[in-house]
C-alpha cells in the first residue's frame, strides 16, 4: 500500500508542487487518528488529486478478494476506509463524478461515508439517480441513517420533480416506513401544495389496534421454549420466551396441541435485566434475578397454569387482555376501558390516553410524534411517551405497538426496561404569539443513548406541518 501512495505522489508531482506537509500527511494515511483526517481539508483539491488514485486502487484490490478471505478483506476495508475518510474531508462539489464512481465501485461499508458526503456536500442534481434508487430499494436493517441522507440529497436538488417523487413515496403505504419518516420530517418545508397534500394523506390516525391474538404471528421469530413438563392431566405444557408484548425475554405459558405449541398466556415475568453503559454489562442484581427466575422454572408450579393463585389466562373485565397483561402495562384489570374513551383496552392503541389532540400545541406534538412512529424499525416495540408539563394525555398514532403515557395515570411494572420500546420525552411545545409557528422540544431515549431535537412547525391553511428539525445534542445514557 505504501507503493500506491508513493506512485500517487510521483503522478501529482508532474501536475503541481506538492506541499511538504501534505506529503507527510499522506505518508501517514493509515496510522492517522480520527481527528487528524480533518487536516486534509486545508489542502483542498490538491489533496483530493493525491488521495483519489490511492482510493481507487484500494477499491480494486478489495473487489478481487472473496468473501472467504475474511482477514484480508477486513484489512482491505480498513485501508479503503482511510482513503475514503480523507477524500470526504478535502473533496469539493466539482468532484462529485469521481466520488460517485468510487461509490459505485464497491459494496462495502466505507461507501456509506461517500454516500453521506455526496448528499451533504456534493452536486445533488448530478447524483440524484443514486438518491432515488436508494429510496426505493428493499428494506435493510442498517438503512435508517442512509435514508436520512438520501432524502436530504433529493431535497438539495431543489427540483420540483424530486419533491414530487418524495411525495409519491410518502403517499405509498408500502414504502419503507423509515424512508417515509425522513420525508415527513422535511417535506413540509417546501410548502408545495402537492407535498402538503401527501403529508395530510399520510396522517391516517387509527385509534384501534388489532387484538393481541391477531397482532403478532405465533410462534414467530423470537419464540423459544425454556422448559416443558406434563400437567396434572398428563398433557405437555411449557414456558416459552415470546415477544408479543415487546420484549423477547417475556415468559409465556404454552400448551402442546396436536404436536405444536398453542394457546400462549403471559405469566407476568421477564428474564431481562438492566444493562449499564458503556460497559454493556448487567447492573447489580442481575445474577440474583436470573437465579430467582430459574428457581420458578425448576419448581414446575407453573404446570397448573397459574402461580401464587393467579391464573395466567384470567381476564376479569373481558377486554382481550389477561389480568397479568393489564398489570404489566399499568392498566386496570377490573375495567375494560381504563382511559374511558369507549375503546376496550385490548384493542386501544392508546389505552392510557383518551383525548384526541385539539389545541395547537397538542396537534404539533402529534405531528412530531408521527415522524418518530414512521422512523421506528425492527421488532414491534411499544412507545413510552412523556408529554410537556401541563399537557393532558392525548392519543398519538403508531405503526405498531402501543402508545403508553408516562405519568400519574400510567403505573408500569417495577422494572420498566422489561417493557421493550422507544421512549419519547416531549419537554416543551411553545406556540408563537401569532399562533402560526410552534417549537417542539424532544428527547429521544434509545436505550444506550439520548438525543435532543427541536422541531419547528408552521400552520399552513389551518393545518400544522413540521418544516424543520435540528438535533441539539446527544449523549450516552
N, C-alpha and C positions, 0 to 999 in steps of 0.2 A: 504493500500500500504506500510505503514511502516513495517508491519509484514513481507511482502515479502522481503524487504531489509534486515531485521534482520535475516530471515531464510537463506538468501544467505551468510550472514556473518558467521553464525554458520557452514554451509556446508564448506565454504572456510577455516575455522579455523582448520579443520581436515586435510587439504592439506598442508598448509604452513602458517606461521605467517603473519597476515595482518598488514601492516604498519598503525600506528595511523592516519597519515594524510589521508590515503586512506579511513579509516573508517569514518572520519569526512566528507570527500567529498561525499561519498555515502549517508550518512545520510542527506545531504543537496541536494540530486539529483534533487528534484522537486522545489527547490527555487533558483537554480543557475542562474546567468546571463549568457548570451551567451558566453562571453569571458572566463568565469570560467570553461566551459566544456573542454577547452584546457588542463587543469591541469591533466585530465585523461591520457594524452599521456605519461607522465613521469613514470607512474606505469605499463605501458605495459600490458603483458599478465595476470598479477595478477589482474589488474583492469577488464580485459575482463572476467575472470573466476568469478568475483564477480558480475558484472552487467548483464551478459548474462542471468542467471536464472530470474532476475527481468524482463528483456525484454520479455522473452518467456511467463512468467506468465501474463504480461500485454497484450501481443498479444492474449492470450487465452481468457482473460476477454473481450477484445474488440470484438472478434469474436462472443461471445454469445449475444452481445447487438444488438437489432433490429434497423432498420432504423428509427423507430418511436420514439425511445428513444434518442432524439436529444441532450439534455443536458448531459445525461450520456455518450453518445458517444463522444461528444466534449471533455469532461473531460478525458475520457479514451484515446483518440487520443493524447492529450497533454502529458499524463503520459507516454504513449508508446514512443512518440517522444523524451522525455527527456532521456529515456534509450537508444534509438537508437543513439541519438546525442553523448552520452558518448561512446558508442561502436565504433562509427566511428573515435573517437579520439585515442582509445587505441588498436584497432584490428590490427593484422599483417596478412600477406598474408596466413599464415597457418590456419587462422580462416575463410577462405572463405567458407568451407562447412557449418559452423554454421550460417554465415551471409546469405548464400543462403536459408537455412531452415527458417530463420526469415523472409526473403524477401517473400518467397512463402507462409508463414502462414497468411499473412494479405494483404488486398487490399486497405488500407487507406494511406493517404498522406505520413506519415513518411517512408514508404517503398521506396519512391523515394530517400531518403538520403542513404539508404542501397545500392540501385542500383548504385548511383554515387560512393560510396566507393568501391564497387566491381570492377567497371570499371577503377577507378583510381589507387587503391592500392591492390586489391585482386588478386587471381590467375586467370588471364584472361582465360587461357586454360580450367580450371576446370569449369568456369562459362559461357563458350561460348554459351551453349544452351539458356541461358537467353537472351544474346545479340541478337542472331539470331531470336528468337521468337518475340522480341520486335520490330525488324526492319521490320517485315512482318505483323505486326498487323494493323487493320484498323485505319484510321486517328483519332486522338484525338486532341482537341484544345490546350491541355497543353503539347503536345508531343515534341515540338521543342527542349527543353533543354535535355530531356531524349534521343532524337535521337542522339545528340552530344555524350553523354556518351556511348550509345550502339555502335556507330561506333568506338569510342576510345577503347572500350573493345575488339572489333574484331581486331583492328589494333595491340593492345598489345599482342595478342596471337602469333603474328609473324608467323602465319601459312599460307602457300600458299593457302590452301583450303579456309581459312577465307577471304583472299583477293579476291579470285575468286567469292565468294558469294557477296561481296560488289560490285564487277564489274558487276555481273549479275543484282543486284538491280538497279545500276546506268543506265544500258542499258534499263531497263524496263520502258517505258513511263507511265505505270500505277502504278508504285511505288509511295509512298507518296513523294511529292516534297521536304518536309523538310528533309527527310532521304537522298534523292539524293543530296541535297545541302551539307549536312555534309560529305557525302562520297566524293564529288567533292573536298572539302577543304583539304582532307588528302591523297587521293589515289595516287596522283601524286608523293608523297614522296617515294613510293615503287619502282618507275621506272621500274616496271614489264611491259613487252610488252602487256600483256593482259589487265592490268589496264589502261595503256596509251591509248590503243585502245578504251576502254569503255568511257574514258573521251572525246576522239575525237568524238565518236558517239553521245555523249550527247550534243555536240555543234551543234545543228540543228538551226542555225541562221535563223530567219524569219524576213524579213523587213516589212511585212504587217500584219495587224490585221483585223479581221472581221469588216464589217460595224457596226455602233452603233446599228442598229435595230436587228442585229443577235448576237451582242457581249454579251448582258445580257438578261436574261429571264424577260419578263414583265408579271405581275407586280413585281414578285419576292418577296423575304423575307422581304425587308425593305420598301415596298410600303405602304404609309399611306396617306389617303385623309385628308387634313386640312380644306377644305371648298368646298362647291358646291353651284351652283346657276343656274338660267336659262339665256341663252344668248338672244340676240335680236330676235332670231327666236323661242324661247321657248325650245331650246334643253338644256339638262343638261350638264354643264361643271364644272370643278373643279380645285383646286390647290392641288397637292399631293407632298409628300416627296418621293424621289426615289434616289437610289444610283448608277445609271448607269454611272455617271462621277467620282465616287469615294466616295463622301460624302452622307450619308443618310439624311443630312439636306438640300440638294438641292431641290429647288421648281420647279415643272413641271406643265404645263397646260395639262389637260386631258379632253377627251370628252366621254360621255356615248353613247355607240353604242350597240344596242341590249341587254341592261341590264348589260353590262360590260364596264369597263373603257378601253379606247384605245387612240391611236394617241398621245403619250406623246411628249411634246415640252418644252424644257428647257426655263425658263423665265429669267435666268441670276441673280437669287437671291439665297441666302443661309442663313438659320436661325441660324447657329452656331456662336460661339464667342470664342476667345482665352481663354484657361484655364491656370491659374498660378500654379506653383509648389512651395512647396509641398502641398499647401492648396487645390489644385484641385477645386478652385472656379474660376468663370469667372472674367476676368480682368475688369478694369474700362471701362465703356461704354456699357457693356452687356445689362443692362435693357433698355437703350435708343434704342439700336439696335433692340431688340425684340419688343419694343413698335412701332417702325417705321414699322417693318415687319407686325405687327398686323393691323396697320392702312391701309397698302396696301391691306391686305386680306379683311378687312371690307369694303373698298371702292367699291369693285366689278368692278373696272375698267378693271380688267384682263379678265372679261367675254367676252370682244371683241376680245380676242386672241392677245392682244398687251398691252404695257404700254409705255407711253411717245412717241407714234408714232412708236415704234419698234415692228414689228410683231414677235411673238415667233418662227414661222416656216420659216421665211425668210432665204434662202440660196443663197446669191448673186453670189457666184462662183460655185455653183452646185457641191460641193465636198463631200456631205454627212453630213457635219456639218452645223448647222444653224449659222447665223452670231453671235448670242449670245453665242453659244458654243465656236466658234473661239475666240471671245473676252475674254471669260473666261479662255481659255487655252493660251492666248497670241499669237494666230495665226493671219494671215492676212485674213479677211473675203472677201477680193476682189481678192484673188489669191488662186486657188485650189491646189497649191503646194508651201506652204510657204518656205520650205527649198530648193526647186529647184532640188530635186533628182529624179523627174519623177514619184513619187508616190503621188496620191491625198491625201490631208490632212486627209480625212475621213477614210482611211484605212492604213495610215502611222504609224507604231509603234513608229518611232522617227520623229515626224513632225517638230521638230526644229533642226534636225541634218541630213545632207545628205552625210556624209563622212564615207566610210567603213574603219575600222581600218587597217592600213598598216604598220606603224612604230612599232618597238619592244615595245616601251613604250605604244602605243595605244593598241597593242594586249594583253599586260599584264593587262592593265586596264579592257579590255573586259573580260579576263579570270576571274579576281576577281569579276567583276560585275555578272558573271554567277552564282557564289555562292550565292550572295545576292538574285538574282532572284529566284533561287530554294528554298531558305530558307523562303522567304516571304510566309505567310499563312494568311488565314482568309480574307473574303471580296474580293474585287478586286481593290486594291489601284494602284495609279499611282506611278511612280518613278521620283523623282526630283534629278537630278544629277549635281554636280559641279565638273568639271574636273580640273586637275592641271593647274596652271598658264602657259599660253603659248600654251596649247594643244588645237587643233581645236576641234569643236563639232563632235563627232564620233557616229555612230549608235551602240547601245547596245541592247542586246536581253532581253526580259521579257516574263514571262509565261502568264501574263495577265496585262491589263492596259497599259498606255502609258509611254514612257520614255521622260521626258521633261528636257532639259538642262537649268540650271540657268546661265544666262549670258546676254551679250548685245543683243543677238538675241531673248531671251525669256523674255517677259514682262508680268508676271502673273497679275491677279487682285490685287486690293489693299490689300485684306486680304488673304494671301497665305494659311492660315490654312484651308480655305474653300475647298481647293484642297487636299482632303484627300490622303495620300500616304506616301511612305517611302522616306526619304531624305538621299542620299548618297553623301558625300563630299570627293573626292579624293584630297588629299593635296600634293601628290608627286608620281612620278613614275621614279625611278632612275635606269638606266641600267648600269651595271658594264662596265669598260673599255674593258674587254674581250668580251662583248656582249653575255655572256652566263647566266647571272643572272640579276634579277631586283627586287627591293624592291618597293612595292606599299603601301603607307600610306593612310588610310581611316578613316573617322569619320562617324559613323552611327548615325543619328539623329532619335530617336524613339518617338518623341513627348514629353515624360516626362523624357527622359534620353539621354545621349550621350555616345558612346563607341568608343575608339580609337583602331585601329588594324594596324599591319604591316604584309603584305603578302609577302612571298618570292617566286619568280617564277624562273624556270630554263628552258633554251632552250634545248630540247632533240629531236634529229632527225629533227631539223628545226622547231619544234613546241614549243610554250610556255605552260608550265604547272605550276599550283600552287603546291608548295611542302611543304609549312608550313605556319602557321598563328599564330601570337602572339597578344593577347589583351594587350595593353599597359596602359589602364586606362579607367575609366568610371565615370560619374557624372550625377546628376540630372540637367536637362537643364532648 
